[in-house]
């Protein structure tokens, strides 16, 4: 393969750092990857205490869609994937209450001191609109779910494993199996049907197009904003 998107989420005491980047091995894709990088950096630049989320989204879109990619003799304007966005982060809750759009529009809600945000952008050579694909492998317990009666014992046991091993953090089927669970798929589906667990299937744009993602986590301190996922090579 010549195209990879890597996503990493690290937690310590419930505090989450969420980040992602795109790796490729062909320079013809540089403009697409650079568009996502530049758009994310613009989002970080515009973020801050009292910054309005809708204005951040407008600035991100302007940068992202200023890029073009030439593929096989045809030019493609890089489009923001309009139904994806950044988000605020709270302890043990990777997708908290506020949304950071990556297109013009959205609510004029202000960022506040002490908040954590994942500033992430997604560029595409396709329609700029994604939909669910098949064969879901990633899941996360619903943070806001209250008590829901579970009548299937197998599902109760699986939920106990999820609570013990993952809490409200994301997990994949492979990790469930490493925790010792077998023949759990029907139980997992039941938990999803009850709304106790949310499924997160792969997201795809139109067939044959290319997408790129870039994401950093920031914290709004009283006197500065800090990019806590930034490193020497990322």
N, C-alpha and C positions, 0 to 999 in steps of 0.2 A: 504494500500500500504506500501511497505517497501523500496521504492527507490524514492528519490526526487532530482531534480536539481533546485536550486534557482538562479535567476538572478536579480540583482538590479542595476538600473542606476539612479543616483541622479544628478540634475543640479542646479546650482546657477549662475545667470547671464550668462547663456550659457555654462559655464564650466561644463564638464560632468565627473563624476566618474562612471566607469563601473566595475562591479564585479559579480562574480558567484561562487557557491560552490555546492557540492553534499552532501546530507544528506541520511544516510541509518541506518537501525536498526538491521543489522545482521553482526557480525564480519567477516564472510567469505568474505565479499566484501571489507574488509579493504585494501588488497593489491592494488586493482584497484583505490580506492579513494586516497590512499597514493601515487600511481604512478603519478596521476594528480597533487597532491600537490607538490611533489618533482620536477616534470618537470617544473611547473610554477615557483617555487622558483629558479630553475636553470636559467630559462629565465630572472628572475629579477636580479640574480647575474651577468649574462653576459651582461645585458643591461647597457648602459652608453653613454656619449658623444663620438662620433667616433666609437662606436661599430658597427660591420657589421651585418645586419639582417640575412644573410644566415648562419653566424657562430652561431648566437643565435639559429636558428632553428635546426642546427646539434647537438648542446649541449642538447637541449630539447629532441630530439628524442632518443639520447643515454641514457638519464636518464629514460624516459618513458618506453622504450622497454627493460629495464633491469629488469622489474617487471613481475611476473607471478601470475596468480590467479588459485586456484584449486576450481572447481565447479563440484559437483557430481562425484568426482573421476577422473576428467579430468583436465589437466593443460592447461591453455590458456596464451600465451604471450600477454601482454598488448600492443596494437598497437596505435600509433598516428593516429588520424583521419586526413588523409593527405589533404583533401579538406576543412579543417577549419583552422583558423589562428587567431593570434592577429592582432592589428591594431593601427595606430596612431589616436589621437582624437584632434579635433579642436572645437572651440566654435560653439555650436549648430549642430555639425557634428560628430556623434558618430563613424562613419567609415570614416576616413579621407584618405589621399593619400598613406600612407605607410603600407605595410603588414609585419607582424612578423610571418614568417613560423614556423611550429612546426615539420618539417622534414628537412632532408638534402637537399640542393639545394636552389633555390631562388636567388634573386639579391643581389649583394654585396653593397647594399646601406647603408650609415652610418646614425646612429642616430645623432641628432643635439641638441645643447643646447636650452633649453626652450620648447622642445617638450613634449607632453603627449602621453603615450602609454597604451593600454590595453594589458597586457601580459596574454594570456589565452591559456590553453592547454586542449585537449580532448583525453581521452584514451578509448579504446574499446576492448572488447573480441571478436568482430566480424571481419569484413573485413577491418576496418579502413577506410571506405569510406561511406559517407552519401548521401542520396538523398531526394528530397522533398516528404513529405507525403501529405495527403489530408486535407481538412477542415482548411484553413488558417484563423487565427484570428488576426494576428499582421501585422501592416503596418507602413510605414514611407514615408513622402513626399520626393521626389527626391530633394536633396540639390542643385544640379547643373542645374536643369531644367530652361529653359528660358520661355518666353511667349508661351503658346500653346492655340490656339483657342478652346473653349468649346462651342458646339452648344446646349447641353442639359441643360436646366435651372436647373433641379434637381441636376446635377453634379456641376454646378457653385455654388449653395447654399451649397452643401456639402464641396466643396473646401474652401469656406469662413469660414465654421465652423472649418475645419482642420487648416487653417492658424491662426485663432483666438485662438483656444484652444491648439494646439500642435506645430505649426510652423513646423520645420524640425525634431522634436523629435518623437520617436516611439510612437505608440498608438495601442490600441486594439478595437475590435468592442464594447465591453462593455463600454468603455470610450466615444465612439461616441454616444451611446445611452444615457449615462448620460448627454451629452451635449445637449440633446433634439432632436436628429435626430431619425426619424422613417422611415421605408420602404426605406432604403438608399442603399441596397445591389447592385442594378443595377447601381446606380450612382457611387458607389465605384469601381465597376468593370470597368466602363467607364474611370474613372480617372487612373486606373491601365493600361488599354489598351492604353491610351494616353502617358503613361510613366511619368505622373505627380506624381503618388503615386506608390511606390514599395511594393509588398506583400512579406511577410516573413513566408512561411509555416513551419510547424514542419519538422525537419530533423531526419531521421532514418537510422540506419545501418541495417544489416541483422536481420531478425526476431529471437527473442529469445536471442540476445546478450545483454550485459550490457555496458553502457558507463558512464564515469565520467568526470566532468569539474571542473576546478579551474581557477579563474581569479582575477587579481589585476590591479589597475591603478597606474602608476608611472609618475612622472614628473622629467625631467632632469634639475636640477638647476646648476648654474655655478660651485659650489663646491661639489655637492653631487647629488645623486638620492634619491627621497623620494617616498615611497609607501603610497599614500594618501588614500587608501582604507583599510589599515591594522588596525585591532583593537585587543583588548585583547583576544577575543575568535575567531578571524578569521584572 
